[in-house]
Amino acid sequence: MVWKALLYASGIGAGVYIMLLSRQLVSIKRWYDLSFLQGAGLIAWGLSHLMVNHPDILIQQLSLPFDMLYYLFFLMSIHAYPLAPHIYYDRWKSILDAMAFVAVYGAMALCSWLYQEDAGMMIVLLHILSGILLLAPWTTVFLANGLVHGKQEKESKLLVATLLFTVAVMFQPIMPTALFMIMGSLSLGILLWAHIRFPRNPSKGRLMNEYGYLHEQLRFSFLDSNSMQVLLFVEVVAMFTWPDSRIHIIGIGIGALITVFRLFLTKGWNQSLVRQMMDTASSLEKKFTEHMDQIQRKNDQLSQILAIKQTYEKILLASNEQSLREVSYENLQQVIEELVDAWFSKMDNLVYLRISLESQEGVVYYEVVRGDPNHPYIQRDISEQIVVDEQRDTPLAPRYVVMLAKSTTESVEELELEQSFFQLLVVNVRGLILRCLQENQLLELRLMEQEMELAQKIQFLLIPRERLVLPGLQAKAVFLPYTYVGGDYVDYLMLDERFTCFVVADVSGHGLPASLMTTGIRSAVRAVTQTYWKPELILHQLNKLLYEDLSKTRSFITMLIAVYDSVDHTLSISRAGHPQPFILDGSGARLLPCSGGLGLGLLPNSVYVSDEVPLDQDGMLLAYTDGLLEMSRKDSQQCLQTWLKGFSSLLSEEKRSGETDSIALVENYVWARTKEGLQSDDISLLILRFQSGTEQEERKR
């Protein structure tokens, strides 16, 4: 008796300790925690058996309600077992199972009170049937745990420990005392050890799609439904174990009816899960189809690019074949026709092509026409004109080679590639004529290559490559031409010991014509800054000086002039149609508000104003050409916001890393972003890194 009392007291102590294991849970659902419920069940189990051995009859009668609480708490703990976030017992299932258990247990307990002569047998049946009511959901949870976590997980140890303790208590009435003491002590110790080793953090579950979650929910629900069918069979059999007692039959019958009602609801829930799975499967199939369509579109785009590449290769091969032929005035027209035929046959979207040799007045000396100019699917008209020889204008040496083409191409990117193809065709025709004039193709080709190489070298010589370092200010120029040469110009020159002039300009157009204009800009800037130091006056004089040349070529120039005053530590900025510069300081990255004006060459008497920017804190000013805002074919405003966000992130990274060379940081960032994007224009960038003016002010005093 003493050893039994010690075992029950140990059960109460273990229950209190297990309940305390759930103390880290601070939510209102703490009572529904596995450890909390099993701890409460152990306390109820220990109290009920201590009451049975009490000499007071009333206290002995109260042991059965506490025993029922033990089974009820353990039943709810099995329902609260953490399987996965998407696999659990719904609240209505727990309530119905608890009601069925209370009905069965209450009926059999009442019968044991009313029929004292059969009380022993009723107690045995009571414990066995109560244990079966626990084992039914335990089987569901154990099988579901194996499906979700696998048999090697720590969670399964607690399930096994719960089973051992439940079986020991279930067969206690028919078990010898010594055997029960051994089994009870071992199972209680194993249960306590399992709770201590049980992970407190909830399982996050596996990463699956929605269909996978629904499938596991349905499998769990089917397991639950099967266990309920077995439980219903046991309840029906139990109804007829004592047919003489109406209370027994009614109580267990109520439990069976509740189980039938639960099975009916579970079946409806299973059907709902099946419908959700079918809908999810349809949705996944639709997404898969859309994904395959996207892949197909990408494959089509790649095929289109490959076709363009192949066309380009064929055209180059045809051009090379014609270039290797001997050309003279006797076969010039024949060679041109063969070249046009090769171009026309190898460009799939070309429906009309006309090449003509014309005079300055538009007289056609010779022409080749292929295709239908009235084709119904024409989308684009493309024209090119190139000067053959400005000194001559005869049928043998025409002034111009003129090309007119009509294409069915709708894509802008393809059209730009075709434009290059047509330019190459015109260049090839001119090359044939020049070969006839100069009688030396190799010399002419080498001369053209040397001119392009020289233009490229000159272009890069115009851009300062070294960093300018002044007290309180540093400057660095970055130049990324769209082609071999470009129409952007970046420069800085010291006007005297106090003033330094910074220039960023962008000539309209691309390539060699625009790059040639930058040479004139450089000379004009140096000439004007000999007399004028204020940025608005520099722009005004440059516009007067360059207007005539720009109007003749129908070109214009956007320009930003910034003059740095090392004494006042300020920047005076004036713009002629140029984008607003970025300012990067402690407040982040933003556009610098400053006045603007018309681009150079648009009006003869344009007037410009300047804004003075005090450099009263550390920061950077970035002046750039519009090519920076035209990357990746994005809207310029969207691209502007992207750069602002990028520069803001760069400032934060600089603060975290302690980077001191912020100019190199910005330059590397721009280079990296340019490589990632699709450049469509020349890009130039002037980076000014300035420090606060405290030191300059003290020196001035």
C-alpha positions in Angstrom: 0.0 0.0 0.0 2.8 2.4 0.9 4.6 1.7 -2.4 1.4 2.3 -4.3 0.8 5.6 -2.5 4.4 6.6 -3.3 3.8 5.7 -7.0 0.6 7.9 -7.1 2.4 10.7 -5.3 5.2 10.5 -7.9 2.6 10.7 -10.6 1.3 13.9 -9.1 4.8 15.4 -8.8 5.6 14.4 -12.4 2.4 16.0 -13.5 3.2 19.2 -11.8 6.7 19.2 -13.4 5.4 18.4 -16.8 2.8 21.2 -16.6 5.7 23.6 -15.7 7.4 22.6 -19.0 4.8 24.6 -20.9 5.3 27.8 -18.9 7.2 29.5 -21.8 3.8 29.5 -23.7 2.2 32.9 -22.9 -0.8 32.7 -25.3 -4.3 32.2 -24.1 -4.2 28.6 -25.6 -1.6 27.5 -23.1 -4.1 25.1 -21.6 -4.2 23.2 -25.0 -0.5 22.4 -24.9 0.5 18.7 -24.9 2.7 18.9 -21.8 0.1 21.0 -19.9 -2.7 18.5 -20.6 -0.7 15.3 -19.8 0.6 17.0 -16.6 -2.9 17.7 -15.5 -3.9 14.2 -16.4 -1.1 12.7 -14.3 -2.3 14.9 -11.3 -5.8 13.7 -11.8 -4.6 10.0 -12.1 -2.6 10.2 -8.9 -5.4 11.9 -6.9 -8.0 9.4 -8.1 -6.0 6.4 -6.9 -5.1 8.1 -3.6 -8.8 8.7 -3.0 -9.7 5.1 -3.7 -7.5 4.0 -0.8 -8.9 6.7 1.6 -11.0 5.3 4.4 -13.8 7.9 3.8 -16.5 6.4 1.5 -17.4 9.9 0.1 -13.8 10.5 -0.9 -13.6 7.1 -2.5 -16.7 7.9 -4.5 -15.0 11.1 -5.8 -12.2 9.1 -7.2 -14.1 8.1 -10.4 -14.6 11.8 -11.5 -10.9 12.4 -11.1 -10.2 9.1 -13.0 -12.4 10.4 -15.8 -10.5 13.7 -15.8 -7.2 11.7 -16.3 -8.6 9.9 -19.4 -10.1 13.1 -20.7 -6.9 15.1 -20.3 -4.9 12.4 -22.0 -7.5 12.2 -24.8 -7.2 16.0 -25.3 -3.4 15.8 -25.2 -3.4 13.3 -28.0 -5.6 15.7 -30.0 -3.2 18.5 -29.2 -0.1 16.6 -30.4 1.9 18.9 -32.7 2.2 17.1 -36.0 2.5 19.9 -38.5 1.0 23.4 -39.0 -1.4 22.0 -41.6 -2.2 18.7 -39.8 -4.1 18.8 -36.6 -7.4 17.8 -35.0 -10.1 20.4 -35.6 -11.8 21.8 -32.5 -15.1 20.3 -33.3 -13.6 16.8 -33.5 -12.0 17.3 -30.1 -15.3 18.4 -28.6 -17.3 15.6 -30.1 -14.7 13.0 -29.0 -14.8 14.4 -25.5 -18.6 14.3 -25.4 -18.6 10.7 -26.6 -16.0 9.7 -23.9 -17.9 11.5 -21.1 -21.1 9.7 -22.2 -19.5 6.2 -22.2 -17.5 6.8 -19.0 -20.3 8.4 -17.2 -22.7 5.6 -18.0 -20.3 2.9 -16.9 -19.3 4.8 -13.7 -23.0 5.3 -12.8 -23.6 1.6 -13.3 -20.7 0.7 -11.0 -22.3 2.9 -8.3 -25.8 1.5 -8.7 -24.9 -2.2 -9.1 -22.4 -2.8 -6.3 -22.5 -6.5 -6.9 -21.0 -6.1 -10.4 -18.8 -3.1 -9.5 -15.6 -5.0 -9.9 -16.4 -6.2 -13.4 -17.7 -2.7 -14.4 -14.4 -1.1 -13.2 -12.4 -3.5 -15.4 -14.7 -2.8 -18.4 -14.5 0.9 -17.6 -10.7 1.0 -17.7 -10.4 -1.2 -20.8 -13.1 0.7 -22.8 -11.6 4.1 -21.7 -8.1 2.9 -22.8 -9.6 1.9 -26.2 -11.1 5.3 -26.5 -7.6 6.8 -26.0 -5.9 4.3 -28.3 -8.1 5.1 -31.3 -6.9 8.7 -31.7 -3.4 7.6 -30.6 -3.2 5.2 -33.5 -4.2 8.0 -35.9 -1.6 10.4 -34.5 1.2 7.8 -34.5 0.6 6.8 -38.1 0.3 10.5 -39.2 3.5 11.3 -37.3 5.4 8.6 -39.2 4.1 10.1 -42.5 5.1 13.6 -41.6 8.2 13.4 -39.5 9.5 9.8 -40.0 10.1 7.2 -37.3 13.4 8.6 -36.1 12.1 12.0 -34.9 12.1 12.8 -31.2 8.3 13.4 -31.3 7.6 9.6 -31.7 9.3 8.8 -28.4 6.7 10.8 -26.5 3.9 8.9 -28.4 5.5 5.5 -27.4 5.8 6.7 -23.8 2.1 7.8 -23.8 1.1 4.3 -25.1 3.1 2.5 -22.4 1.6 4.5 -19.6 -2.0 4.2 -21.1 -1.7 0.4 -21.4 -0.4 0.1 -17.8 -3.3 2.1 -16.4 -5.7 0.4 -18.8 -4.9 -3.1 -17.4 -4.3 -2.1 -13.8 -7.5 -3.7 -12.4 -6.6 -7.2 -13.7 -2.8 -6.9 -13.2 -0.9 -8.2 -10.2 0.2 -5.5 -7.8 3.9 -6.2 -8.2 3.7 -6.2 -12.0 1.7 -3.0 -12.0 4.2 -1.3 -9.7 7.0 -2.2 -12.1 5.1 -1.3 -15.3 3.7 1.8 -13.7 7.0 3.1 -12.4 8.8 2.4 -15.7 6.1 3.9 -17.9 5.8 7.0 -15.7 9.6 7.5 -15.8 9.7 7.0 -19.5 6.9 9.5 -19.9 8.7 12.1 -17.8 11.9 11.6 -19.7 10.1 11.9 -23.1 8.5 15.2 -22.0 11.9 16.5 -20.9 13.5 15.6 -24.3 10.4 16.7 -26.3 11.3 19.8 -28.4 9.6 22.9 -27.2 9.7 24.8 -30.5 6.8 24.1 -32.8 7.5 22.2 -36.1 7.7 24.5 -39.1 6.7 21.7 -41.5 8.1 20.9 -44.8 8.0 23.2 -47.7 5.4 22.0 -50.2 3.0 23.4 -52.6 -0.7 23.7 -51.7 -1.6 20.4 -53.3 1.0 18.6 -51.1 -0.5 20.2 -47.9 -4.0 19.2 -48.9 -2.9 15.7 -49.7 -1.4 15.2 -46.3 -4.5 16.7 -44.6 -6.6 14.2 -46.5 -4.5 11.3 -45.5 -4.7 12.3 -41.9 -8.4 12.7 -42.1 -8.8 9.2 -43.7 -6.7 7.8 -40.8 -8.9 9.5 -38.3 -12.1 8.3 -40.1 -10.8 4.7 -40.0 -10.0 4.9 -36.3 -13.5 6.3 -35.6 -15.1 3.3 -37.5 -13.1 0.9 -35.3 -14.1 2.9 -32.2 -17.8 2.8 -33.3 -17.6 -1.0 -33.6 -16.1 -1.3 -30.1 -18.9 1.0 -28.7 -21.6 -1.1 -30.3 -20.1 -4.3 -28.9 -19.8 -2.7 -25.5 -23.5 -1.8 -25.5 -24.3 -5.5 -25.4 -21.8 -6.6 -22.7 -24.4 -5.8 -20.1 -27.9 -5.8 -21.7 -29.7 -5.8 -18.4 -28.8 -2.2 -17.6 -30.6 0.5 -19.5 -28.3 3.1 -18.2 -25.3 1.2 -19.6 -27.0 0.8 -23.0 -28.2 4.4 -23.1 -24.9 5.9 -22.1 -22.8 3.9 -24.5 -25.5 4.4 -27.2 -25.2 8.2 -26.8 -21.5 7.9 -27.2 -22.0 5.7 -30.3 -24.5 8.2 -31.8 -22.0 11.0 -31.2 -19.3 8.9 -32.9 -21.7 8.3 -35.9 -22.4 12.1 -36.1 -18.6 12.7 -36.0 -18.1 10.1 -38.8 -20.7 11.9 -40.9 -19.1 15.3 -40.4 -15.7 13.8 -41.1 -16.9 12.3 -44.4 -18.2 15.7 -45.4 -14.9 17.3 -44.5 -13.0 14.6 -46.5 -15.2 15.4 -49.5 -14.4 19.1 -49.1 -10.7 18.3 -49.0 -11.0 16.2 -52.1 -12.7 19.1 -53.9 -10.0 21.5 -52.8 -7.3 19.1 -54.0 -9.1 18.8 -57.4 -9.3 22.6 -57.6 -5.6 23.0 -56.6 -4.6 20.3 -59.2 -6.5 22.3 -61.8 -4.8 25.5 -60.7 -1.3 23.8 -60.7 -2.0 22.4 -64.2 -3.0 25.9 -65.4 0.2 27.4 -63.9 2.2 24.7 -65.4 0.6 25.4 -68.8 1.3 29.1 -68.4 4.9 28.3 -67.4 5.3 26.1 -70.5 3.9 28.9 -72.6 6.4 31.3 -71.1 9.2 28.9 -71.9 7.9 28.5 -75.4 7.8 32.3 -75.8 11.4 32.5 -74.6 12.4 29.7 -76.9 10.7 31.6 -79.8 12.6 34.7 -78.8 15.9 32.7 -78.7 15.0 31.2 -82.1 14.3 34.7 -83.4 17.6 35.9 -82.2 19.4 32.9 -83.6 17.7 33.5 -87.0 18.8 37.1 -86.9 22.3 36.0 -86.1 22.3 33.5 -88.9 20.9 36.2 -91.3 23.7 38.5 -90.2 26.3 35.8 -90.8 24.9 35.1 -94.2 24.9 38.7 -95.1 28.5 39.1 -93.9 29.5 36.0 -95.9 27.8 37.5 -99.0 29.5 40.8 -98.4 32.9 39.1 -98.0 32.4 37.2 -101.2 31.7 40.4 -103.1 34.6 42.1 -101.4 37.0 39.5 -102.6 35.9 39.9 -106.3 37.8 42.0 -108.7 35.8 45.1 -109.3 36.1 47.6 -112.2 33.8 50.0 -114.0 33.0 47.2 -116.5 31.4 44.9 -113.9 30.5 47.4 -111.1 26.7 47.4 -111.9 26.7 43.6 -112.1 28.4 43.3 -108.7 26.0 45.8 -107.1 23.0 43.8 -108.4 24.4 40.6 -107.1 25.0 42.2 -103.7 21.5 43.6 -103.6 20.1 40.1 -104.6 22.0 38.5 -101.8 20.7 41.0 -99.2 17.1 40.8 -100.4 17.1 37.0 -100.4 18.6 36.6 -97.0 16.6 39.1 -95.0 13.3 37.4 -94.3 11.3 40.5 -93.3 12.4 42.6 -96.3 9.7 43.0 -99.0 11.1 46.0 -101.0 14.7 47.2 -101.6 16.0 50.0 -103.8 19.6 51.0 -104.2 20.4 54.1 -106.3 23.4 56.1 -107.2 22.4 59.8 -107.2 23.8 63.3 -107.8 23.6 66.1 -105.3 20.5 67.4 -107.1 18.8 64.0 -106.9 19.5 62.8 -110.5 19.5 59.0 -110.5 22.5 57.7 -112.4 21.7 54.0 -111.7 19.3 52.0 -109.5 18.5 48.5 -108.6 15.0 47.6 -107.4 13.8 44.4 -105.8 10.4 43.5 -104.4 7.0 45.2 -104.2 6.7 48.7 -102.8 3.0 48.2 -102.2 3.2 45.0 -100.2 0.1 44.8 -97.9 2.1 43.9 -94.7 4.7 46.7 -94.7 5.3 48.0 -91.2 8.5 50.2 -91.5 10.2 52.3 -94.1 13.9 52.5 -93.8 16.1 54.9 -95.7 19.9 55.5 -95.7 22.1 57.9 -97.6 25.8 58.0 -97.6 28.3 60.3 -99.4 30.6 58.6 -101.8 32.9 61.6 -102.8 32.2 65.2 -101.9 34.6 66.4 -104.7 33.0 64.5 -107.5 29.5 64.1 -108.9 29.4 62.0 -112.0 27.8 58.7 -113.1 31.1 56.9 -112.4 31.6 58.7 -109.1 28.2 59.7 -107.8 27.7 62.0 -104.8 25.4 59.7 -102.9 24.4 56.1 -102.4 20.8 56.1 -101.4 18.8 53.1 -100.1 15.1 52.7 -99.5 13.8 49.6 -97.8 10.3 48.4 -96.7 10.1 45.8 -93.9 7.4 43.8 -92.1 9.3 43.9 -88.9 7.3 45.1 -85.8 9.9 44.7 -83.1 11.9 47.8 -82.3 15.0 45.7 -81.4 14.9 43.8 -84.7 14.4 47.1 -86.6 17.5 48.5 -85.0 19.5 45.5 -86.1 18.0 45.7 -89.6 19.0 49.4 -89.7 22.6 48.3 -89.0 22.3 45.7 -91.8 21.1 48.4 -94.3 23.8 50.7 -93.2 26.3 48.0 -93.9 24.8 47.4 -97.3 25.1 51.1 -98.2 28.7 51.1 -96.9 29.4 48.0 -99.1 28.0 49.7 -102.2 30.1 52.8 -101.5 33.1 50.6 -100.9 32.7 49.0 -104.4 32.6 52.4 -106.0 35.6 53.6 -104.0 37.5 50.5 -105.0 36.8 51.4 -108.6 38.0 55.0 -107.9 41.0 54.1 -105.9 41.7 50.7 -107.4 42.8 49.3 -104.1 40.3 47.8 -101.8 42.8 46.7 -99.1 44.2 50.2 -98.9 40.7 51.7 -98.5 39.6 49.3 -95.9 42.8 49.8 -93.9 42.4 53.5 -94.2 38.8 53.3 -92.8 40.0 51.1 -89.9 42.8 53.5 -89.1 40.3 56.4 -89.2 38.0 54.6 -86.7 40.9 53.7 -84.5 42.2 57.2 -84.6 38.7 58.6 -83.8 38.4 56.3 -80.9 41.8 57.3 -79.5 41.0 61.0 -80.0 37.6 60.5 -78.3 39.3 58.9 -75.2 42.0 61.6 -75.2 39.3 64.2 -74.8 38.1 62.6 -71.6 40.3 63.1 -68.5 41.4 59.6 -67.2 43.0 60.7 -64.0 41.2 61.9 -60.8 41.3 65.6 -60.1 42.2 66.3 -56.5 41.7 69.7 -54.9 41.5 70.8 -51.3 38.0 69.9 -50.2 37.0 68.4 -53.6 37.8 65.5 -55.9 36.6 64.8 -59.4 36.5 61.7 -61.6 35.1 61.3 -65.2 33.5 58.1 -66.5 32.8 57.5 -70.2 31.0 54.5 -71.7 30.3 55.0 -75.5 27.4 53.2 -77.1 29.6 52.4 -80.1 33.3 52.7 -80.7 33.0 56.5 -80.4 30.2 58.6 -79.0 28.8 62.1 -78.7 29.4 62.6 -74.9 32.0 64.9 -73.5 33.2 65.2 -69.9 36.0 67.6 -68.9 37.4 69.7 -66.1 39.9 72.5 -66.3 41.3 74.9 -63.7 40.6 78.5 -64.6 43.0 79.8 -62.0 44.0 79.0 -58.4 40.5 79.7 -57.1 38.1 78.5 -59.8 37.7 75.1 -61.5 35.3 74.5 -64.4 33.5 71.1 -64.9 31.7 70.3 -68.1 29.3 67.5 -69.1 27.9 67.6 -72.6 25.8 65.3 -74.8 25.7 65.8 -78.6 22.5 64.6 -80.3 23.0 61.4 -82.2 25.5 58.5 -81.9 28.7 57.3 -83.4 31.4 59.1 -85.4 29.4 62.3 -86.4 28.6 63.0 -82.8 32.1 62.2 -81.6 33.6 64.7 -84.1 31.4 67.4 -82.6 33.0 66.8 -79.2 36.3 68.0 -80.5 34.8 71.3 -81.4 33.1 71.5 -78.0 36.4 71.0 -76.2 38.1 73.8 -78.2 35.1 76.1 -77.8 35.0 75.5 -74.0 38.7 76.3 -73.7 38.3 79.4 -75.8 35.3 80.8 -73.9 36.7 80.1 -70.4 39.6 82.3 -71.2 37.2 85.3 -70.9 34.1 84.1 -69.0 34.1 82.2 -65.7 30.4 82.3 -64.7 28.6 79.1 -65.9 25.6 81.0 -67.4 27.9 83.3 -69.4 30.0 80.3 -70.6 26.8 78.6 -71.9 25.6 81.8 -73.5 28.9 82.3 -75.4 29.1 78.6 -76.4 25.6 78.8 -77.9 26.6 81.9 -79.9 29.8 80.2 -81.0 28.3 76.8 -82.0 24.8 77.8 -83.1 25.6 78.1 -86.8 27.4 74.8 -87.1 24.7 73.0 -85.1 21.9 74.4 -87.1 23.5 73.3 -90.3 23.8 69.8 -89.1 20.4 69.9 -87.4 22.0 68.9 -84.2 22.0 70.3 -80.7 24.0 69.9 -77.5 22.8 69.5 -73.9 25.4 70.7 -71.4 26.0 71.3 -67.7 28.6 73.7 -66.5 29.7 73.7 -62.8 32.3 76.2 -61.5 33.9 75.4 -58.2 35.0 78.3 -56.0 37.7 76.9 -53.6 37.6 80.0 -51.4 33.8 80.1 -50.8 33.6 76.3 -51.2 30.6 76.5 -53.4 29.5 75.2 -56.8 27.8 77.4 -59.4 25.7 75.3 -61.8 24.0 76.2 -65.0 22.2 73.8 -67.4 21.4 73.9 -71.1 18.7 71.2 -71.6 20.8 68.8 -69.5 19.4 66.4 -66.9 19.4 67.5 -63.2 22.4 66.1 -61.4 22.2 63.7 -58.4 23.2 64.9 -55.0 24.3 62.2 -52.4 24.8 63.3 -48.8 23.7 62.4 -45.3 20.1 62.9 -46.3 20.3 60.2 -49.0 20.2 60.4 -52.8 18.0 62.9 -54.6 17.9 65.2 -57.6 19.5 68.6 -57.1 17.0 71.4 -57.8 18.6 73.8 -60.3 17.5 76.0 -63.1 17.5 74.9 -66.7 17.6 76.3 -70.2 17.4 75.3 -73.9 20.0 73.1 -75.4 22.8 74.7 -77.4 22.0 75.2 -81.0 18.2 75.4 -80.7 17.9 79.2 -80.5 20.6 81.8 -81.4 20.1 84.0 -78.3 19.3 81.6 -75.5 19.6 83.0 -72.0 20.8 80.8 -69.1 20.8 81.2 -65.3 23.0 79.7 -62.6 22.4 78.3 -59.1 24.9 78.4 -56.3 25.2 75.2 -54.2 26.9 75.6 -50.9 29.0 72.6 -50.0 28.4 72.7 -46.2 28.5 69.0 -45.6 30.3 65.9 -46.9 28.7 64.4 -50.1 28.9 63.8 -53.8 27.4 65.4 -56.9 26.9 63.2 -60.0 26.4 64.9 -63.3 25.5 62.5 -66.2 24.2 62.3 -69.7 20.7 61.0 -70.5 22.1 57.6 -71.6 22.1 56.7 -67.9 18.3 57.0 -67.8 17.7 55.0 -71.0 19.1 51.7 -70.0 17.2 48.4 -70.5 14.5 50.2 -72.5 12.8 51.3 -69.3 10.8 54.5 -68.8 13.2 57.3 -67.9 11.3 58.2 -64.8 11.3 54.6 -63.6 15.0 54.3 -64.4 15.7 57.5 -62.5 14.0 56.1 -59.4 16.0 52.9 -59.7 19.3 54.9 -59.7 18.2 56.9 -56.7 17.3 53.8 -54.8 20.6 52.2 -55.8 22.7 55.3 -54.7 20.8 55.4 -51.4 21.7 51.8 -50.8 25.2 52.6 -51.7 25.4 55.3 -49.1 24.1 52.9 -46.4 26.7 50.3 -47.5 29.4 52.9 -47.3 28.5 53.7 -43.7 28.4 50.1 -42.7 31.6 49.0 -44.3 33.6 52.2 -43.5 34.6 52.6 -47.1 36.7 55.8 -47.6 37.0 56.0 -51.4 33.4 56.8 -52.2 34.2 57.9 -55.8 35.5 54.4 -56.6 32.5 52.9 -54.9 30.1 54.9 -57.1 32.2 54.3 -60.3 32.3 50.5 -59.7 28.5 50.5 -59.1 27.8 52.4 -62.3 30.0 50.1 -64.3 28.3 47.0 -62.8 24.8 48.3 -63.4 25.7 49.2 -67.0 27.0 45.7 -67.7 23.7 44.2 -66.3 21.5 46.5 -68.4 21.0 47.1 -72.1 22.9 50.3 -73.1 21.1 52.2 -75.8 23.0 55.5 -75.7 26.4 57.0 -74.8 26.8 57.2 -71.0 29.1 59.7 -69.3 29.3 60.5 -65.6 31.1 63.2 -63.7 31.6 62.4 -60.0 32.4 65.3 -57.6 33.3 64.3 -54.0 33.3 67.3 -51.7 33.9 67.7 -48.0 32.2 70.2 -45.6 33.4 73.8 -45.8 34.6 74.2 -42.2 38.2 73.9 -43.0 37.9 76.4 -46.0 36.0 78.9 -43.8 38.7 78.8 -41.1 41.4 79.3 -43.8 39.5 82.3 -45.2 39.3 83.9 -41.8 
